């Protein structure tokens, strides 16, 4: 997200936080990091500042999330898909 030319990054797990702080090629003046201990679930995904990540693809619903809520959103998607509510 850009606010008056400022880049705001909200990593959703340790893997993204590490990538952000160890490999960032642009200065990031503000980073929102959760204090909640979460499992690493994005370690096999590319993390690029300014690029979204698609976890699941369907036709019925779009779920957008950032930070620690990405894991909960992914779990909700799998729960609804498993019950046949979404395709």
C-alpha positions as a Markdown table, in Angstrom:
| # | Residue | x | y | z |
|---|---|---|---|---|
| 1 | Unk | 0.0 | 0.0 | 0.0 |
| 2 | Unk | 1.3 | 3.5 | -0.8 |
| 3 | Unk | 0.5 | 6.5 | 1.4 |
| 4 | Unk | 1.9 | 9.7 | 0.2 |
| 5 | Unk | 4.9 | 7.9 | -1.4 |
| 6 | Unk | 5.5 | 5.7 | 1.7 |
| 7 | Unk | 5.6 | 2.0 | 1.4 |
| 8 | Unk | 3.8 | 0.0 | 4.1 |
| 9 | Unk | 4.5 | -3.7 | 4.3 |
| 10 | Unk | 2.5 | -6.2 | 6.5 |
| 11 | Unk | 4.2 | -9.6 | 6.3 |
| 12 | Unk | 2.0 | -12.6 | 7.3 |
| 13 | Unk | 4.6 | -15.0 | 8.8 |
| 14 | Unk | 8.2 | -15.3 | 9.8 |
| 15 | Unk | 9.3 | -16.3 | 6.3 |
| 16 | Unk | 8.0 | -13.0 | 4.8 |
| 17 | Unk | 9.3 | -11.0 | 7.7 |
| 18 | Unk | 12.8 | -12.4 | 7.2 |
| 19 | Unk | 12.7 | -11.8 | 3.5 |
| 20 | Unk | 11.6 | -8.3 | 4.1 |
| 21 | Unk | 14.3 | -7.4 | 6.5 |
| 22 | Unk | 17.2 | -9.4 | 5.1 |
| 23 | Unk | 16.6 | -9.0 | 1.4 |
| 24 | Unk | 14.7 | -5.8 | 0.9 |
| 25 | Unk | 16.2 | -3.7 | -1.9 |
| 26 | Unk | 14.1 | -0.6 | -1.2 |
| 27 | Unk | 14.0 | 1.2 | 2.2 |
| 28 | Unk | 10.8 | 0.5 | 4.0 |
| 29 | Unk | 10.1 | 3.1 | 6.7 |
| 30 | Unk | 7.1 | 1.3 | 8.2 |
| 31 | Unk | 6.6 | -2.4 | 8.8 |
| 32 | Unk | 3.7 | -3.9 | 10.7 |
| 33 | Unk | 4.7 | -7.2 | 12.4 |
| 34 | Unk | 2.3 | -9.3 | 14.4 |
| 35 | Unk | 3.3 | -10.4 | 17.9 |
| 36 | Unk | 1.2 | -13.6 | 17.4 |
| 37 | Unk | 3.3 | -16.7 | 16.9 |
| 38 | Unk | 2.2 | -18.2 | 13.6 |
| 39 | Unk | 3.3 | -21.3 | 11.7 |
| 40 | Unk | 5.4 | -20.6 | 8.6 |
| 41 | Unk | 3.1 | -21.1 | 5.6 |
| 42 | Unk | 4.6 | -18.9 | 2.9 |
| 43 | Unk | 8.1 | -20.3 | 2.7 |
| 44 | Unk | 7.6 | -21.8 | -0.7 |
| 45 | Unk | 6.0 | -18.6 | -2.2 |
| 46 | Unk | 7.8 | -15.6 | -3.7 |
| 47 | Unk | 7.7 | -12.5 | -1.6 |
| 48 | Unk | 8.0 | -9.2 | -3.5 |
| 49 | Unk | 7.2 | -5.8 | -2.2 |
| 50 | Unk | 4.2 | -4.4 | -4.0 |
| 51 | Unk | 3.1 | -7.8 | -5.4 |
| 52 | Unk | 0.1 | -9.7 | -4.1 |
| 53 | Unk | 0.0 | -13.4 | -3.4 |
| 54 | Unk | -2.7 | -15.7 | -4.5 |
| 55 | Unk | -3.3 | -18.6 | -2.2 |
| 56 | Unk | -6.4 | -20.2 | -3.7 |
| 57 | Unk | -8.4 | -19.5 | -6.9 |
| 58 | Unk | -12.1 | -19.8 | -7.2 |
| 59 | Unk | -15.2 | -18.4 | -8.9 |
| 60 | Unk | -17.6 | -17.4 | -6.1 |
| 61 | Unk | -15.8 | -15.5 | -3.4 |
| 62 | Unk | -12.8 | -13.2 | -3.0 |
| 63 | Unk | -11.1 | -12.9 | 0.4 |
| 64 | Unk | -8.5 | -10.2 | 0.9 |
| 65 | Unk | -6.3 | -10.1 | 4.0 |
| 66 | Unk | -3.0 | -8.9 | 5.3 |
| 67 | Unk | -0.7 | -9.8 | 8.2 |
| 68 | Unk | -1.6 | -12.5 | 10.6 |
| 69 | Unk | -5.2 | -12.6 | 9.2 |
| 70 | Unk | -3.9 | -14.3 | 6.0 |
| 71 | Unk | -3.6 | -17.6 | 7.8 |
| 72 | Unk | -7.1 | -17.4 | 9.2 |
| 73 | Unk | -8.5 | -16.3 | 5.8 |
| 74 | Unk | -6.8 | -19.3 | 4.1 |
| 75 | Unk | -8.2 | -21.6 | 6.8 |
| 76 | Unk | -11.7 | -20.1 | 6.3 |
| 77 | Unk | -11.5 | -20.6 | 2.5 |
| 78 | Unk | -10.5 | -24.2 | 2.9 |
| 79 | Unk | -13.3 | -24.8 | 5.4 |
| 80 | Unk | -16.0 | -23.3 | 3.1 |
| 81 | Unk | -14.6 | -25.0 | 0.0 |
| 82 | Unk | -14.5 | -28.3 | 1.9 |
| 83 | Unk | -18.2 | -27.9 | 2.8 |
| 84 | Unk | -19.1 | -27.1 | -0.8 |
| 85 | Unk | -20.1 | -23.5 | -0.2 |
| 86 | Unk | -17.6 | -22.1 | -2.7 |
| 87 | Unk | -16.0 | -23.4 | -5.8 |
